[in-house]
Amino acid sequence: MKKCLSLGDTVTKIEIVGTGCAKCKRLFANAEQAVKELKIAADVIKVDDIDEIVNRGIMLTPALFINGKVRAEGRIPDVNEIKMMLLE
C-alpha cells in the first residue's frame, strides 16, 4: 500500500518495513505525521512482503527506511525523531 503526500518540492521515499503489526502501524502513522508537520513531499510506503523483509536483512520489525537507508530497526521513533531524520 502506498500513500503519497505531495506538500513540497523534493520527494522523499519513506518505507515502513514490517508484517503489519500494531507497532508497524504506529510507525507508519508517526512517519505520516512527521511528513505532514514538515510540509515535505514524501512517498510513505508499507513494505509487508516477508520475502522483501528477509532480502533487506531486517531481523527486528518495524524498520524505517528513508531514501533507501535503514534509520531505525526494532523500535518506533516518535514524530519528532523522524522529523529530525528527515531534516538531516
C-alpha positions as CSV (number, residue, x, y, z in Angstrom):
1,M,0.0,0.0,0.0
2,K,1.3,3.4,-0.9
3,K,0.3,6.9,0.3
4,C,1.8,9.9,-1.4
5,L,1.9,13.2,0.4
6,S,2.9,16.0,-2.1
7,L,3.5,19.0,0.1
8,G,6.8,20.4,-1.2
9,D,9.4,20.4,-4.0
10,T,11.6,17.4,-3.0
11,V,10.2,13.9,-2.9
12,T,11.5,11.7,-0.1
13,K,10.9,7.9,0.0
14,I,9.9,6.6,3.4
15,E,9.4,2.9,3.8
16,I,7.9,1.2,6.8
17,V,9.1,-2.4,6.8
18,G,7.2,-4.9,8.9
19,T,4.4,-7.5,8.9
20,G,1.6,-5.2,9.7
21,C,1.5,-5.5,13.4
22,A,0.4,-2.7,15.8
23,K,3.9,-1.3,16.1
24,C,4.3,-1.2,12.3
25,K,1.0,0.7,12.1
26,R,2.1,3.2,14.8
27,L,5.4,3.8,13.0
28,F,3.6,4.4,9.7
29,A,1.3,6.9,11.5
30,N,4.3,8.7,13.0
31,A,6.0,8.9,9.6
32,E,2.9,10.4,8.0
33,Q,2.6,12.9,10.9
34,A,6.2,13.9,10.6
35,V,5.8,14.5,6.8
36,K,2.7,16.5,7.4
37,E,4.2,18.7,10.0
38,L,7.3,19.4,7.9
39,K,5.2,20.0,4.8
40,I,7.5,18.0,2.6
41,A,6.7,15.8,-0.4
42,A,7.1,12.1,0.5
43,D,6.1,8.7,-0.6
44,V,5.2,6.8,2.6
45,I,5.2,3.1,1.7
46,K,4.4,0.0,3.7
47,V,6.6,-3.0,2.9
48,D,5.0,-6.1,4.3
49,D,6.1,-8.8,2.0
50,I,8.1,-11.3,4.1
51,D,10.5,-12.1,1.3
52,E,11.3,-8.4,0.8
53,I,11.8,-8.1,4.6
54,V,14.2,-11.0,4.6
55,N,16.0,-9.8,1.5
56,R,16.7,-6.4,3.2
57,G,18.3,-8.3,6.1
58,I,15.8,-6.9,8.7
59,M,15.9,-9.0,11.8
60,L,13.6,-6.9,14.0
61,T,10.5,-5.1,12.9
62,P,9.3,-2.5,12.4
63,A,12.1,-0.9,10.4
64,L,12.2,2.6,9.0
65,F,14.0,3.3,5.7
66,I,14.5,6.9,4.4
67,N,15.7,7.2,0.9
68,G,16.9,3.6,0.9
69,K,18.8,3.7,4.2
70,V,17.7,2.0,7.3
71,R,17.3,4.6,10.0
72,A,15.6,2.5,12.8
73,E,15.0,-1.2,13.3
74,G,13.1,-2.9,16.1
75,R,11.7,0.3,17.6
76,I,9.2,3.0,17.0
77,P,10.8,6.5,16.6
78,D,8.4,9.2,17.7
79,V,7.3,12.0,15.3
80,N,10.0,14.4,16.4
81,E,12.8,11.9,15.9
82,I,11.5,11.1,12.4
83,K,11.4,14.8,11.7
84,M,15.0,15.2,12.7
85,M,15.9,12.2,10.5
86,L,14.1,13.8,7.5
87,L,15.9,17.1,8.0
88,E,19.4,15.6,8.1
